[in-house]
């Protein structure tokens, strides 16, 4: 089993769209991690979906999509 150690996430761009009781956050990041003893750097688009409940915002979905080019465009 490979061990992942997330060292740093450089955030380049953030956008938020709120539609009624749903918030969609898009984040372009560069993720720096250690995987199996090797440091790797990869660009990602992170999508977070939150649903507003009576006791506050709850995370409904979280996904990472690896980008083919740099995240800081």
N, CA, C and O atoms as a Tripos MOL2 file, in Angstrom:
@<TRIPOS>MOLECULE
protein
  292   291    73     0     0
PROTEIN
NO_CHARGES

@<TRIPOS>ATOM
      1 N           0.8440   -1.1780    0.0000 N.3       1 UNK1
      2 CA          0.0000    0.0000    0.0000 C.3       1 UNK1
      3 C           0.8890    1.2410    0.0000 C.2       1 UNK1
      4 O           1.8020    1.3600    0.8170 O.2       1 UNK1
      5 N           0.6130    2.1650   -0.9260 N.am      2 UNK2
      6 CA          1.3770    3.4030   -1.0120 C.3       2 UNK2
      7 C           0.8730    4.3970    0.0290 C.2       2 UNK2
      8 O          -0.3240    4.4860    0.2980 O.2       2 UNK2
      9 N           1.8010    5.1290    0.5990 N.am      3 UNK3
     10 CA          1.4690    6.1410    1.5930 C.3       3 UNK3
     11 C           1.4940    7.5040    0.9100 C.2       3 UNK3
     12 O           2.4670    7.8510    0.2410 O.2       3 UNK3
     13 N           0.4100    8.2830    1.0830 N.am      4 UNK4
     14 CA          0.3130    9.6340    0.5530 C.3       4 UNK4
     15 C           0.4360   10.6150    1.7110 C.2       4 UNK4
     16 O          -0.2560   10.4840    2.7210 O.2       4 UNK4
     17 N           1.3170   11.5960    1.5600 N.am      5 UNK5
     18 CA          1.4660   12.6420    2.5610 C.3       5 UNK5
     19 C           1.3070   13.9710    1.8360 C.2       5 UNK5
     20 O           2.1750   14.3760    1.0630 O.2       5 UNK5
     21 N           0.1850   14.6480    2.0940 N.am      6 UNK6
     22 CA         -0.0760   15.9320    1.4600 C.3       6 UNK6
     23 C           0.7230   17.0050    2.1840 C.2       6 UNK6
     24 O           0.4890   17.2750    3.3620 O.2       6 UNK6
     25 N           1.6720   17.6180    1.4710 N.am      7 UNK7
     26 CA          2.5810   18.5820    2.0810 C.3       7 UNK7
     27 C           2.0800   20.0180    1.9600 C.2       7 UNK7
     28 O           2.1960   20.8030    2.9010 O.2       7 UNK7
     29 N           1.5180   20.3610    0.7890 N.am      8 UNK8
     30 CA          1.1160   21.7490    0.5790 C.3       8 UNK8
     31 C           0.1430   21.8210   -0.5900 C.2       8 UNK8
     32 O           0.2250   21.0270   -1.5270 O.2       8 UNK8
     33 N          -0.7640   22.7630   -0.5270 N.am      9 UNK9
     34 CA         -1.6640   23.0550   -1.6420 C.3       9 UNK9
     35 C          -1.5830   24.5460   -1.9240 C.2       9 UNK9
     36 O          -1.9650   25.3690   -1.0930 O.2       9 UNK9
     37 N          -1.0830   24.8820   -3.1040 N.am     10 UNK10
     38 CA         -1.0300   26.2800   -3.5270 C.3      10 UNK10
     39 C          -2.3400   26.5940   -4.2430 C.2      10 UNK10
     40 O          -2.6570   25.9780   -5.2610 O.2      10 UNK10
     41 N          -3.0950   27.5440   -3.7160 N.am     11 UNK11
     42 CA         -4.3920   27.9030   -4.2990 C.3      11 UNK11
     43 C          -4.1760   29.0470   -5.2810 C.2      11 UNK11
     44 O          -3.6050   30.0800   -4.9290 O.2      11 UNK11
     45 N          -4.6380   28.8550   -6.5170 N.am     12 UNK12
     46 CA         -4.4440   29.8480   -7.5710 C.3      12 UNK12
     47 C          -5.7120   30.6220   -7.9050 C.2      12 UNK12
     48 O          -5.6560   31.8080   -8.2310 O.2      12 UNK12
     49 N          -6.8480   29.9490   -7.8240 N.am     13 UNK13
     50 CA         -8.1090   30.5900   -8.2100 C.3      13 UNK13
     51 C          -9.2520   29.9290   -7.4480 C.2      13 UNK13
     52 O          -9.2730   28.7100   -7.2800 O.2      13 UNK13
     53 N         -10.2030   30.7410   -6.9870 N.am     14 UNK14
     54 CA        -11.3670   30.2430   -6.2600 C.3      14 UNK14
     55 C         -12.6110   30.9390   -6.8140 C.2      14 UNK14
     56 O         -12.6150   32.1520   -7.0240 O.2      14 UNK14
     57 N         -13.6670   30.1520   -7.0480 N.am     15 UNK15
     58 CA        -14.9420   30.7560   -7.4150 C.3      15 UNK15
     59 C         -16.0470   30.0460   -6.6390 C.2      15 UNK15
     60 O         -15.9480   28.8610   -6.3190 O.2      15 UNK15
     61 N         -17.1090   30.8120   -6.3430 N.am     16 UNK16
     62 CA        -18.2390   30.2870   -5.5770 C.3      16 UNK16
     63 C         -19.5230   30.6730   -6.2920 C.2      16 UNK16
     64 O         -19.7000   31.8190   -6.7060 O.2      16 UNK16
     65 N         -20.4170   29.7010   -6.4320 N.am     17 UNK17
     66 CA        -21.7460   29.9400   -6.9880 C.3      17 UNK17
     67 C         -22.7530   29.3820   -5.9960 C.2      17 UNK17
     68 O         -22.6830   28.2100   -5.6250 O.2      17 UNK17
     69 N         -23.6950   30.2230   -5.5660 N.am     18 UNK18
     70 CA        -24.7340   29.7770   -4.6380 C.3      18 UNK18
     71 C         -26.0630   29.7780   -5.3710 C.2      18 UNK18
     72 O         -26.4880   30.7890   -5.9300 O.2      18 UNK18
     73 N         -26.7120   28.6100   -5.3540 N.am     19 UNK19
     74 CA        -28.0150   28.4360   -5.9800 C.3      19 UNK19
     75 C         -28.9530   27.8840   -4.9120 C.2      19 UNK19
     76 O         -28.8710   26.7130   -4.5420 O.2      19 UNK19
     77 N         -29.8420   28.7410   -4.4260 N.am     20 UNK20
     78 CA        -30.7770   28.3960   -3.3510 C.3      20 UNK20
     79 C         -30.0150   27.8450   -2.1430 C.2      20 UNK20
     80 O         -29.2880   28.5980   -1.4950 O.2      20 UNK20
     81 N         -30.1600   26.5500   -1.8180 N.am     21 UNK21
     82 CA        -29.5010   25.9940   -0.6310 C.3      21 UNK21
     83 C         -28.2570   25.1770   -0.9770 C.2      21 UNK21
     84 O         -27.8160   24.3430   -0.1870 O.2      21 UNK21
     85 N         -27.6880   25.4250   -2.1760 N.am     22 UNK22
     86 CA        -26.5030   24.6990   -2.6310 C.3      22 UNK22
     87 C         -25.3990   25.6810   -2.9820 C.2      22 UNK22
     88 O         -25.6360   26.6640   -3.6850 O.2      22 UNK22
     89 N         -24.1990   25.4180   -2.4970 N.am     23 UNK23
     90 CA        -23.0260   26.2220   -2.8350 C.3      23 UNK23
     91 C         -22.0210   25.3290   -3.5600 C.2      23 UNK23
     92 O         -21.6990   24.2350   -3.0980 O.2      23 UNK23
     93 N         -21.5290   25.8150   -4.7090 N.am     24 UNK24
     94 CA        -20.5420   25.0860   -5.4980 C.3      24 UNK24
     95 C         -19.2600   25.9130   -5.5060 C.2      24 UNK24
     96 O         -19.2540   27.0610   -5.9520 O.2      24 UNK24
     97 N         -18.1730   25.3180   -5.0060 N.am     25 UNK25
     98 CA        -16.8800   25.9790   -4.9690 C.3      25 UNK25
     99 C         -15.9450   25.2870   -5.9440 C.2      25 UNK25
    100 O         -15.8140   24.0630   -5.9300 O.2      25 UNK25
    101 N         -15.2920   26.0790   -6.7960 N.am     26 UNK26
    102 CA        -14.2830   25.5620   -7.7140 C.3      26 UNK26
    103 C         -12.9510   26.1810   -7.3270 C.2      26 UNK26
    104 O         -12.8440   27.3980   -7.1790 O.2      26 UNK26
    105 N         -11.9390   25.3440   -7.1640 N.am     27 UNK27
    106 CA        -10.6200   25.8010   -6.7440 C.3      27 UNK27
    107 C          -9.5690   25.2060   -7.6740 C.2      27 UNK27
    108 O          -9.5350   23.9910   -7.8670 O.2      27 UNK27
    109 N          -8.7130   26.0440   -8.2510 N.am     28 UNK28
    110 CA         -7.5620   25.5490   -9.0140 C.3      28 UNK28
    111 C          -6.3700   25.5600   -8.0720 C.2      28 UNK28
    112 O          -6.0190   26.5960   -7.5070 O.2      28 UNK28
    113 N          -5.7550   24.3990   -7.9100 N.am     29 UNK29
    114 CA         -4.6430   24.2770   -6.9620 C.3      29 UNK29
    115 C          -3.4780   23.5200   -7.6000 C.2      29 UNK29
    116 O          -3.6380   22.8020   -8.5870 O.2      29 UNK29
    117 N          -2.3240   23.7040   -7.0130 N.am     30 UNK30
    118 CA         -1.1760   22.8420   -7.2660 C.3      30 UNK30
    119 C          -0.9380   22.0940   -5.9710 C.2      30 UNK30
    120 O          -0.6660   22.7000   -4.9350 O.2      30 UNK30
    121 N          -1.0420   20.7650   -6.0330 N.am     31 UNK31
    122 CA         -0.8900   19.9210   -4.8510 C.3      31 UNK31
    123 C           0.5200   19.3390   -4.8240 C.2      31 UNK31
    124 O           0.9650   18.7220   -5.7910 O.2      31 UNK31
    125 N           1.2070   19.5400   -3.7240 N.am     32 UNK32
    126 CA          2.5400   18.9800   -3.5080 C.3      32 UNK32
    127 C           2.3870   17.8890   -2.4570 C.2      32 UNK32
    128 O           1.8890   18.1350   -1.3590 O.2      32 UNK32
    129 N           2.8190   16.6880   -2.8030 N.am     33 UNK33
    130 CA          2.6390   15.5460   -1.9130 C.3      33 UNK33
    131 C           3.8540   14.6300   -1.9890 C.2      33 UNK33
    132 O           4.6680   14.7160   -2.9090 O.2      33 UNK33
    133 N           3.9510   13.7600   -1.0060 N.am     34 UNK34
    134 CA          4.9590   12.7110   -1.0370 C.3      34 UNK34
    135 C           4.2180   11.3940   -1.2290 C.2      34 UNK34
    136 O           3.3210   11.0500   -0.4600 O.2      34 UNK34
    137 N           4.6100   10.6680   -2.2660 N.am     35 UNK35
    138 CA          3.9680    9.3980   -2.6060 C.3      35 UNK35
    139 C           5.0640    8.3320   -2.6960 C.2      35 UNK35
    140 O           5.9510    8.4020   -3.5460 O.2      35 UNK35
    141 N           4.9810    7.3640   -1.8140 N.am     36 UNK36
    142 CA          5.9720    6.2890   -1.8340 C.3      36 UNK36
    143 C           7.4000    6.7870   -1.6990 C.2      36 UNK36
    144 O           8.3170    6.2110   -2.2830 O.2      36 UNK36
    145 N           7.5960    7.8550   -0.9320 N.am     37 UNK37
    146 CA          8.9360    8.3950   -0.7200 C.3      37 UNK37
    147 C           9.3800    9.4110   -1.7580 C.2      37 UNK37
    148 O          10.4620    9.9830   -1.6210 O.2      37 UNK37
    149 N           8.5850    9.6570   -2.7920 N.am     38 UNK38
    150 CA          8.9250   10.6260   -3.8440 C.3      38 UNK38
    151 C           8.0050   11.8340   -3.7660 C.2      38 UNK38
    152 O           6.7950   11.6870   -3.5910 O.2      38 UNK38
    153 N           8.5810   13.0400   -3.8960 N.am     39 UNK39
    154 CA          7.7590   14.2440   -3.9180 C.3      39 UNK39
    155 C           7.1910   14.4390   -5.3180 C.2      39 UNK39
    156 O           7.9160   14.3690   -6.3090 O.2      39 UNK39
    157 N           5.8810   14.6860   -5.3880 N.am     40 UNK40
    158 CA          5.2160   14.9120   -6.6610 C.3      40 UNK40
    159 C           4.4240   16.2160   -6.5900 C.2      40 UNK40
    160 O           3.9420   16.6100   -5.5280 O.2      40 UNK40
    161 N           4.3010   16.8740   -7.7360 N.am     41 UNK41
    162 CA          3.5530   18.1160   -7.8430 C.3      41 UNK41
    163 C           2.5610   17.9610   -8.9870 C.2      41 UNK41
    164 O           2.9520   17.6450  -10.1110 O.2      41 UNK41
    165 N           1.2740   18.1840   -8.7060 N.am     42 UNK42
    166 CA          0.2420   18.0220   -9.7200 C.3      42 UNK42
    167 C          -0.7950   19.1310   -9.6310 C.2      42 UNK42
    168 O          -1.1700   19.5410   -8.5330 O.2      42 UNK42
    169 N          -1.2650   19.6230  -10.7850 N.am     43 UNK43
    170 CA         -2.3410   20.6150  -10.8060 C.3      43 UNK43
    171 C          -3.7030   19.9310  -10.7420 C.2      43 UNK43
    172 O          -3.9110   18.8990  -11.3800 O.2      43 UNK43
    173 N          -4.6320   20.5050   -9.9730 N.am     44 UNK44
    174 CA         -5.9730   19.9520   -9.8330 C.3      44 UNK44
    175 C          -7.0200   21.0470   -9.8730 C.2      44 UNK44
    176 O          -6.7510   22.1970   -9.5260 O.2      44 UNK44
    177 N          -8.2280   20.6740  -10.3050 N.am     45 UNK45
    178 CA         -9.4280   21.4720  -10.0930 C.3      45 UNK45
    179 C         -10.1820   20.7380   -8.9910 C.2      45 UNK45
    180 O         -10.5160   19.5630   -9.1410 O.2      45 UNK45
    181 N         -10.4470   21.4220   -7.8900 N.am     46 UNK46
    182 CA        -11.1540   20.8160   -6.7650 C.3      46 UNK46
    183 C         -12.5770   21.3670   -6.7710 C.2      46 UNK46
    184 O         -12.7820   22.5800   -6.7880 O.2      46 UNK46
    185 N         -13.5530   20.4680   -6.7560 N.am     47 UNK47
    186 CA        -14.9580   20.8570   -6.7350 C.3      47 UNK47
    187 C         -15.5570   20.4360   -5.4030 C.2      47 UNK47
    188 O         -15.5000   19.2670   -5.0240 O.2      47 UNK47
    189 N         -16.1340   21.4060   -4.6980 N.am     48 UNK48
    190 CA        -16.8050   21.1450   -3.4210 C.3      48 UNK48
    191 C         -18.2620   21.5690   -3.5660 C.2      48 UNK48
    192 O         -18.5530   22.6560   -4.0650 O.2      48 UNK48
    193 N         -19.1650   20.7160   -3.1330 N.am     49 UNK49
    194 CA        -20.5890   21.0420   -3.1540 C.3      49 UNK49
    195 C         -21.1020   20.9750   -1.7210 C.2      49 UNK49
    196 O         -20.9690   19.9530   -1.0470 O.2      49 UNK49
    197 N         -21.6910   22.0820   -1.2650 N.am     50 UNK50
    198 CA        -22.2330   22.1710    0.0880 C.3      50 UNK50
    199 C         -23.7420   22.3640    0.0190 C.2      50 UNK50
    200 O         -24.2500   23.0510   -0.8680 O.2      50 UNK50
    201 N         -24.4520   21.7520    0.9610 N.am     51 UNK51
    202 CA        -25.9010   21.8810    1.0780 C.3      51 UNK51
    203 C         -26.2050   22.5720    2.4030 C.2      51 UNK51
    204 O         -25.6860   22.1780    3.4480 O.2      51 UNK51
    205 N         -27.0540   23.6110    2.3570 N.am     52 UNK52
    206 CA        -27.4090   24.3330    3.5830 C.3      52 UNK52
    207 C         -28.5110   23.5810    4.3190 C.2      52 UNK52
    208 O         -29.5950   23.3500    3.7840 O.2      52 UNK52
    209 N         -28.2070   23.2060    5.5500 N.am     53 UNK53
    210 CA        -29.1610   22.5240    6.4340 C.3      53 UNK53
    211 C         -29.5070   23.4710    7.5810 C.2      53 UNK53
    212 O         -28.9310   24.5540    7.6860 O.2      53 UNK53
    213 N         -30.4330   23.0740    8.4290 N.am     54 UNK54
    214 CA        -30.8420   23.9130    9.5580 C.3      54 UNK54
    215 C         -29.6880   24.2350   10.4900 C.2      54 UNK54
    216 O         -29.6530   25.3160   11.0790 O.2      54 UNK54
    217 N         -28.7440   23.3130   10.6320 N.am     55 UNK55
    218 CA        -27.6200   23.5310   11.5520 C.3      55 UNK55
    219 C         -26.3430   23.9850   10.8440 C.2      55 UNK55
    220 O         -25.2640   23.9300   11.4340 O.2      55 UNK55
    221 N         -26.4470   24.4350    9.5810 N.am     56 UNK56
    222 CA        -25.2770   24.9780    8.8840 C.3      56 UNK56
    223 C         -25.0190   24.2740    7.5540 C.2      56 UNK56
    224 O         -25.8030   23.4310    7.1200 O.2      56 UNK56
    225 N         -23.9120   24.6330    6.9200 N.am     57 UNK57
    226 CA        -23.5370   24.0680    5.6280 C.3      57 UNK57
    227 C         -22.8720   22.7080    5.8290 C.2      57 UNK57
    228 O         -22.0070   22.5500    6.6910 O.2      57 UNK57
    229 N         -23.2880   21.7240    5.0210 N.am     58 UNK58
    230 CA        -22.7370   20.3610    5.0890 C.3      58 UNK58
    231 C         -22.1380   20.0020    3.7320 C.2      58 UNK58
    232 O         -22.7310   20.2820    2.6900 O.2      58 UNK58
    233 N         -20.9620   19.3830    3.7530 N.am     59 UNK59
    234 CA        -20.3020   18.9570    2.5320 C.3      59 UNK59
    235 C         -21.0880   17.8090    1.9030 C.2      59 UNK59
    236 O         -21.3060   16.7800    2.5430 O.2      59 UNK59
    237 N         -21.5110   17.9820    0.6560 N.am     60 UNK60
    238 CA        -22.2460   16.9500   -0.0490 C.3      60 UNK60
    239 C         -21.3750   16.1610   -1.0060 C.2      60 UNK60
    240 O         -21.6220   14.9810   -1.2510 O.2      60 UNK60
    241 N         -20.3360   16.8240   -1.5590 N.am     61 UNK61
    242 CA        -19.4620   16.1680   -2.5150 C.3      61 UNK61
    243 C         -18.1200   16.8920   -2.5710 C.2      61 UNK61
    244 O         -18.0470   18.1140   -2.4430 O.2      61 UNK61
    245 N         -17.0670   16.1120   -2.7630 N.am     62 UNK62
    246 CA        -15.7200   16.6590   -2.9180 C.3      62 UNK62
    247 C         -15.0170   15.8350   -3.9780 C.2      62 UNK62
    248 O         -14.9280   14.6130   -3.8650 O.2      62 UNK62
    249 N         -14.5120   16.5110   -5.0230 N.am     63 UNK63
    250 CA        -13.8010   15.7730   -6.0620 C.3      63 UNK63
    251 C         -12.5710   16.5340   -6.5280 C.2      63 UNK63
    252 O         -12.5490   17.7640   -6.5490 O.2      63 UNK63
    253 N         -11.5480   15.7750   -6.9000 N.am     64 UNK64
    254 CA        -10.3070   16.3050   -7.4320 C.3      64 UNK64
    255 C         -10.1930   15.8280   -8.8780 C.2      64 UNK64
    256 O         -10.2990   14.6310   -9.1450 O.2      64 UNK64
    257 N          -9.9790   16.7520   -9.8080 N.am     65 UNK65
    258 CA         -9.7650   16.4090  -11.2060 C.3      65 UNK65
    259 C          -8.3700   16.8850  -11.5910 C.2      65 UNK65
    260 O          -8.0720   18.0780  -11.5250 O.2      65 UNK65
    261 N          -7.5230   15.9480  -11.9910 N.am     66 UNK66
    262 CA         -6.1620   16.3130  -12.3820 C.3      66 UNK66
    263 C          -6.1980   17.0550  -13.7020 C.2      66 UNK66
    264 O          -6.8460   16.6180  -14.6530 O.2      66 UNK66
    265 N          -5.4910   18.1940  -13.7560 N.am     67 UNK67
    266 CA         -5.4370   19.0150  -14.9560 C.3      67 UNK67
    267 C          -4.2390   18.6010  -15.8100 C.2      67 UNK67
    268 O          -3.2320   18.1220  -15.2900 O.2      67 UNK67
    269 N          -4.3580   18.7880  -17.1140 N.am     68 UNK68
    270 CA         -3.2760   18.4420  -18.0340 C.3      68 UNK68
    271 C          -2.2040   19.5200  -18.0870 C.2      68 UNK68
    272 O          -1.0520   19.2310  -18.4100 O.2      68 UNK68
    273 N          -2.5720   20.7680  -17.7730 N.am     69 UNK69
    274 CA         -1.6180   21.8660  -17.7770 C.3      69 UNK69
    275 C          -1.4860   22.4370  -16.3890 C.2      69 UNK69
    276 O          -2.0850   21.9170  -15.4480 O.2      69 UNK69
    277 N          -0.7050   23.5120  -16.2390 N.am     70 UNK70
    278 CA         -0.5330   24.1110  -14.9110 C.3      70 UNK70
    279 C          -1.8390   24.6810  -14.3630 C.2      70 UNK70
    280 O          -2.7070   25.1200  -15.1170 O.2      70 UNK70
    281 N          -1.9590   24.6670  -13.0430 N.am     71 UNK71
    282 CA         -3.1830   25.1540  -12.3870 C.3      71 UNK71
    283 C          -3.2460   26.6660  -12.3230 C.2      71 UNK71
    284 O          -4.3220   27.2250  -12.1090 O.2      71 UNK71
    285 N          -2.1240   27.3430  -12.5040 N.am     72 UNK72
    286 CA         -2.0810   28.7950  -12.3020 C.3      72 UNK72
    287 C          -2.3190   29.5790  -13.5810 C.2      72 UNK72
    288 O          -1.7790   30.6750  -13.7320 O.2      72 UNK72
    289 N          -3.0970   29.0620  -14.4890 N.am     73 UNK73
    290 CA         -3.4190   29.7820  -15.7320 C.3      73 UNK73
    291 C          -4.4230   30.8620  -15.4710 C.2      73 UNK73
    292 O          -4.8170   31.5750  -16.3940 O.2      73 UNK73
@<TRIPOS>BOND
     1     1     2 1
     2     2     3 1
     3     3     4 2
     4     3     5 am
     5     5     6 1
     6     6     7 1
     7     7     8 2
     8     7     9 am
     9     9    10 1
    10    10    11 1
    11    11    12 2
    12    11    13 am
    13    13    14 1
    14    14    15 1
    15    15    16 2
    16    15    17 am
    17    17    18 1
    18    18    19 1
    19    19    20 2
    20    19    21 am
    21    21    22 1
    22    22    23 1
    23    23    24 2
    24    23    25 am
    25    25    26 1
    26    26    27 1
    27    27    28 2
    28    27    29 am
    29    29    30 1
    30    30    31 1
    31    31    32 2
    32    31    33 am
    33    33    34 1
    34    34    35 1
    35    35    36 2
    36    35    37 am
    37    37    38 1
    38    38    39 1
    39    39    40 2
    40    39    41 am
    41    41    42 1
    42    42    43 1
    43    43    44 2
    44    43    45 am
    45    45    46 1
    46    46    47 1
    47    47    48 2
    48    47    49 am
    49    49    50 1
    50    50    51 1
    51    51    52 2
    52    51    53 am
    53    53    54 1
    54    54    55 1
    55    55    56 2
    56    55    57 am
    57    57    58 1
    58    58    59 1
    59    59    60 2
    60    59    61 am
    61    61    62 1
    62    62    63 1
    63    63    64 2
    64    63    65 am
    65    65    66 1
    66    66    67 1
    67    67    68 2
    68    67    69 am
    69    69    70 1
    70    70    71 1
    71    71    72 2
    72    71    73 am
    73    73    74 1
    74    74    75 1
    75    75    76 2
    76    75    77 am
    77    77    78 1
    78    78    79 1
    79    79    80 2
    80    79    81 am
    81    81    82 1
    82    82    83 1
    83    83    84 2
    84    83    85 am
    85    85    86 1
    86    86    87 1
    87    87    88 2
    88    87    89 am
    89    89    90 1
    90    90    91 1
    91    91    92 2
    92    91    93 am
    93    93    94 1
    94    94    95 1
    95    95    96 2
    96    95    97 am
    97    97    98 1
    98    98    99 1
    99    99   100 2
   100    99   101 am
   101   101   102 1
   102   102   103 1
   103   103   104 2
   104   103   105 am
   105   105   106 1
   106   106   107 1
   107   107   108 2
   108   107   109 am
   109   109   110 1
   110   110   111 1
   111   111   112 2
   112   111   113 am
   113   113   114 1
   114   114   115 1
   115   115   116 2
   116   115   117 am
   117   117   118 1
   118   118   119 1
   119   119   120 2
   120   119   121 am
   121   121   122 1
   122   122   123 1
   123   123   124 2
   124   123   125 am
   125   125   126 1
   126   126   127 1
   127   127   128 2
   128   127   129 am
   129   129   130 1
   130   130   131 1
   131   131   132 2
   132   131   133 am
   133   133   134 1
   134   134   135 1
   135   135   136 2
   136   135   137 am
   137   137   138 1
   138   138   139 1
   139   139   140 2
   140   139   141 am
   141   141   142 1
   142   142   143 1
   143   143   144 2
   144   143   145 am
   145   145   146 1
   146   146   147 1
   147   147   148 2
   148   147   149 am
   149   149   150 1
   150   150   151 1
   151   151   152 2
   152   151   153 am
   153   153   154 1
   154   154   155 1
   155   155   156 2
   156   155   157 am
   157   157   158 1
   158   158   159 1
   159   159   160 2
   160   159   161 am
   161   161   162 1
   162   162   163 1
   163   163   164 2
   164   163   165 am
   165   165   166 1
   166   166   167 1
   167   167   168 2
   168   167   169 am
   169   169   170 1
   170   170   171 1
   171   171   172 2
   172   171   173 am
   173   173   174 1
   174   174   175 1
   175   175   176 2
   176   175   177 am
   177   177   178 1
   178   178   179 1
   179   179   180 2
   180   179   181 am
   181   181   182 1
   182   182   183 1
   183   183   184 2
   184   183   185 am
   185   185   186 1
   186   186   187 1
   187   187   188 2
   188   187   189 am
   189   189   190 1
   190   190   191 1
   191   191   192 2
   192   191   193 am
   193   193   194 1
   194   194   195 1
   195   195   196 2
   196   195   197 am
   197   197   198 1
   198   198   199 1
   199   199   200 2
   200   199   201 am
   201   201   202 1
   202   202   203 1
   203   203   204 2
   204   203   205 am
   205   205   206 1
   206   206   207 1
   207   207   208 2
   208   207   209 am
   209   209   210 1
   210   210   211 1
   211   211   212 2
   212   211   213 am
   213   213   214 1
   214   214   215 1
   215   215   216 2
   216   215   217 am
   217   217   218 1
   218   218   219 1
   219   219   220 2
   220   219   221 am
   221   221   222 1
   222   222   223 1
   223   223   224 2
   224   223   225 am
   225   225   226 1
   226   226   227 1
   227   227   228 2
   228   227   229 am
   229   229   230 1
   230   230   231 1
   231   231   232 2
   232   231   233 am
   233   233   234 1
   234   234   235 1
   235   235   236 2
   236   235   237 am
   237   237   238 1
   238   238   239 1
   239   239   240 2
   240   239   241 am
   241   241   242 1
   242   242   243 1
   243   243   244 2
   244   243   245 am
   245   245   246 1
   246   246   247 1
   247   247   248 2
   248   247   249 am
   249   249   250 1
   250   250   251 1
   251   251   252 2
   252   251   253 am
   253   253   254 1
   254   254   255 1
   255   255   256 2
   256   255   257 am
   257   257   258 1
   258   258   259 1
   259   259   260 2
   260   259   261 am
   261   261   262 1
   262   262   263 1
   263   263   264 2
   264   263   265 am
   265   265   266 1
   266   266   267 1
   267   267   268 2
   268   267   269 am
   269   269   270 1
   270   270   271 1
   271   271   272 2
   272   271   273 am
   273   273   274 1
   274   274   275 1
   275   275   276 2
   276   275   277 am
   277   277   278 1
   278   278   279 1
   279   279   280 2
   280   279   281 am
   281   281   282 1
   282   282   283 1
   283   283   284 2
   284   283   285 am
   285   285   286 1
   286   286   287 1
   287   287   288 2
   288   287   289 am
   289   289   290 1
   290   290   291 1
   291   291   292 2
@<TRIPOS>SUBSTRUCTURE
     1 UNK1         2 RESIDUE 1 A UNK
     2 UNK2         6 RESIDUE 1 A UNK
     3 UNK3        10 RESIDUE 1 A UNK
     4 UNK4        14 RESIDUE 1 A UNK
     5 UNK5        18 RESIDUE 1 A UNK
     6 UNK6        22 RESIDUE 1 A UNK
     7 UNK7        26 RESIDUE 1 A UNK
     8 UNK8        30 RESIDUE 1 A UNK
     9 UNK9        34 RESIDUE 1 A UNK
    10 UNK10       38 RESIDUE 1 A UNK
    11 UNK11       42 RESIDUE 1 A UNK
    12 UNK12       46 RESIDUE 1 A UNK
    13 UNK13       50 RESIDUE 1 A UNK
    14 UNK14       54 RESIDUE 1 A UNK
    15 UNK15       58 RESIDUE 1 A UNK
    16 UNK16       62 RESIDUE 1 A UNK
    17 UNK17       66 RESIDUE 1 A UNK
    18 UNK18       70 RESIDUE 1 A UNK
    19 UNK19       74 RESIDUE 1 A UNK
    20 UNK20       78 RESIDUE 1 A UNK
    21 UNK21       82 RESIDUE 1 A UNK
    22 UNK22       86 RESIDUE 1 A UNK
    23 UNK23       90 RESIDUE 1 A UNK
    24 UNK24       94 RESIDUE 1 A UNK
    25 UNK25       98 RESIDUE 1 A UNK
    26 UNK26      102 RESIDUE 1 A UNK
    27 UNK27      106 RESIDUE 1 A UNK
    28 UNK28      110 RESIDUE 1 A UNK
    29 UNK29      114 RESIDUE 1 A UNK
    30 UNK30      118 RESIDUE 1 A UNK
    31 UNK31      122 RESIDUE 1 A UNK
    32 UNK32      126 RESIDUE 1 A UNK
    33 UNK33      130 RESIDUE 1 A UNK
    34 UNK34      134 RESIDUE 1 A UNK
    35 UNK35      138 RESIDUE 1 A UNK
    36 UNK36      142 RESIDUE 1 A UNK
    37 UNK37      146 RESIDUE 1 A UNK
    38 UNK38      150 RESIDUE 1 A UNK
    39 UNK39      154 RESIDUE 1 A UNK
    40 UNK40      158 RESIDUE 1 A UNK
    41 UNK41      162 RESIDUE 1 A UNK
    42 UNK42      166 RESIDUE 1 A UNK
    43 UNK43      170 RESIDUE 1 A UNK
    44 UNK44      174 RESIDUE 1 A UNK
    45 UNK45      178 RESIDUE 1 A UNK
    46 UNK46      182 RESIDUE 1 A UNK
    47 UNK47      186 RESIDUE 1 A UNK
    48 UNK48      190 RESIDUE 1 A UNK
    49 UNK49      194 RESIDUE 1 A UNK
    50 UNK50      198 RESIDUE 1 A UNK
    51 UNK51      202 RESIDUE 1 A UNK
    52 UNK52      206 RESIDUE 1 A UNK
    53 UNK53      210 RESIDUE 1 A UNK
    54 UNK54      214 RESIDUE 1 A UNK
    55 UNK55      218 RESIDUE 1 A UNK
    56 UNK56      222 RESIDUE 1 A UNK
    57 UNK57      226 RESIDUE 1 A UNK
    58 UNK58      230 RESIDUE 1 A UNK
    59 UNK59      234 RESIDUE 1 A UNK
    60 UNK60      238 RESIDUE 1 A UNK
    61 UNK61      242 RESIDUE 1 A UNK
    62 UNK62      246 RESIDUE 1 A UNK
    63 UNK63      250 RESIDUE 1 A UNK
    64 UNK64      254 RESIDUE 1 A UNK
    65 UNK65      258 RESIDUE 1 A UNK
    66 UNK66      262 RESIDUE 1 A UNK
    67 UNK67      266 RESIDUE 1 A UNK
    68 UNK68      270 RESIDUE 1 A UNK
    69 UNK69      274 RESIDUE 1 A UNK
    70 UNK70      278 RESIDUE 1 A UNK
    71 UNK71      282 RESIDUE 1 A UNK
    72 UNK72      286 RESIDUE 1 A UNK
    73 UNK73      290 RESIDUE 1 A UNK
